[in-house]
């Protein structure tokens, strides 16, 4: 797999086991909106110590330089802010205690490697997390 984060032309030069030589190229156009729209943000996790689905967050992507994640309870209280730039939340509030099972809202501010910053307040980026 080849991950491309900047536009340009990619050249591939391959030699097979019979010493046959192949060369080809492809033009790559990066589209930041497409990158943002394709982020996978799960809606459920279970930080219960069983080793399955223990953390919630966005999956790292080659184009994402940093993301700021905030978690809110149903009354709008800010429970968590990722101060270290992590893309994940382990279900703990700022004071270190585990929050009870429930539905929580999130807000994600995404910094791309290109320098662009996206803050979304639509349904894809402010959503529910069920625990």
N, C-alpha and C positions, 0 to 999 in steps of 0.2 A: 504494500500500500504506500502511496506517495501522498503526503499532505502538503498542499500548496496554500500559502497565506498571502501571497502577493501576485498581482497580475503579471503576465509575461508569457514567454514561450518555453515549454518544457520539452527537452530532447531526451529520448530514450534510445540507448545503444545496447543491444543484446546479442550475445553469442551463445548458440545452443551447443549441445553435447557433440554435434557433428561438425563443429567449427563453422557453422553458417552464421553470417553476420546480418543483423537486421537493425535498421535505424528508422525512427519516426519522430514526429513532433506533434504537439498539441498546444493551441493557444488557450490560456487560462484567464478568465475574467472573474475577479472576486466581486461578490455582491454582499455587502454587509447586511442588508435587509434580509436576504435569504439566510445568512448565517444566524441572525437573531431569531428569525421565524422557525428555524429548525432545531433550536435548543430543546433538549429533553428535560422537562421539569416534572418529576414524579408527584403524584397527589397523595400518596400514602407511604408511611414508613412505620416501623415498630421497634423503637429503641428499648427492647426488653431484656437484652443480654443473651439471646439465643444465637447470635452470630448471623442472623438473616435480616436484611433491610434495617440495619442499625443506625444508619445516617441518612439524612435527606439533603439534597442539593442538586445543583446543575452539574451535568457531566462535563468534565474539562474538554475544551475544544482548542485546536491549534490557534485559532484566531482570537481567543479570549486571553487578554493579558491579566485582567483582574476583574472580580465581581464583588460588589457590596451587597450583602443579603441582610434584610431586617425581617424579624418575625414578630407578629402582633397577636395578642389574644382577642377574643370576640368583643372586648370593650375598648380596643384600640391601644392598650398598653404595650409598649415596646418591650418584648421579652429578651431579644437577642439582636446583636449587631456583630457581624464578623469583622472584628478589628484587625485581625492578622491577615486578611485577604483570602481566607479559606473559602472554598466554594461549597462547604458543607455545614450542616447543623446536626448536632447529636441529641437534640431534645432537651438540652439544659438551658435554663434561664441565665441571665447575666450573673446572678448570685451563685451559680453552680448547681442549683437544685434541678431535678428532673421535673418538667412540667407534666401535669396530669393528662391522660388521654383526652383527646378532644379535637376540635377543628381550629386551626390557626391560619392567619393570613400572612402572606409574605410580599415583600417588595424587593425587586432586584435591579441594581444599577450595574450595567455591564460596560467595562472598559475594553475596547478591542486593541489588538496589537498595532493597528493603524493609527491609534490615537483618538478614534471616535469614542464617544460615550453615549450609551442608550439608557434612558430611564423610561420604563413602561409602567403605565397605570391602567392598562387595559386588562381584560380578563385573562390573558395569557401570562401576565407578569405579576398581577396581584391575584392570588388565588387561595385555594384552601389546601391545607395539609391535614390529613386525618391520621391520628395516632391511636 
